[in-house]
């Protein structure tokens, strides 16, 4: 079974990625939520070029990925779940929930630490919000994220099948919740009880720091509600809100070379979560805020 999972991991993930991207792209053309002013060719070509670079670097940097680490952990008895010897179905559910929580906390971390925000802000600097925004991440952030994920998988002793399911779900939902699709409002209200929807996640891409530092979930919406980082709507409305951050607002900044160099350009602004821009309604951000020496730009 583990050998079969490893053998089919790459084609399964690629097939789901391409299928979901194609469906969301078609949906965006048929029923867009917001008007798109920047040509898709400019944004899509550069955003998708990042996917190729990210995937190549991950393969070069890591001899095994998350599913491979899960197989090794299972064979050698590493991790919490292997020590507890839970039934397979229960261990799988626990692993998926724990991995999703880890991704949520990692996302918060990349907003909280100014040096990490410099990497992550490239994702936020997209001037439009559509399916390709969900795969627009700086290569250094991708490498750091993969290293953290491998550590969590090993520490958990997560079953290989659960890790594969989680990886497929995470990739699919990241494309879905960044898509510029017009979901019926009642459907959105129902779906966001179980999965992060585009309207929920779009708030996170607002130019206003207090909204940027909310709705951190990529897959499950429960962590934002639990930790007080949930925000239902943007203050300017979904059609009137401005996407992006207050720097890097030219179309030239959407080119691949500028995106790769972006972490080394300019300051962090007022966006880091531990700074004065923190979401005042967030219990998590209050815990992260240092008691002394307030952040100064």
Secondary structure, 3 states (H helix, E strand, C coil): CHHHHHHHHHHHHHHHHHHHHHHHHHHHHHCECCCCCCCHHHHHHHHHHHHHHHHHHHHHHCCCCHHHHHHHHHHHCCCHHHHHCCCHHHHHHHHHHHHHHHHHHHHHHHHHCHHHHHHHHHHHCCCCCCHHHHHCCCHHHHHHHHHHHHHHHHHHCCCHHHHHHHHHHHHHHHHHCCCCECCCHHHHHHHCCCCCCHHHHHHHHECCHHHHCCCCCCCCCHHHHHHCCCCCCCCCCCCCCCECCCCCCCHHHHCHHHHHHHHHCCCCCCCCCCCCCCCCCCHHHHHHCCCCCCCCC
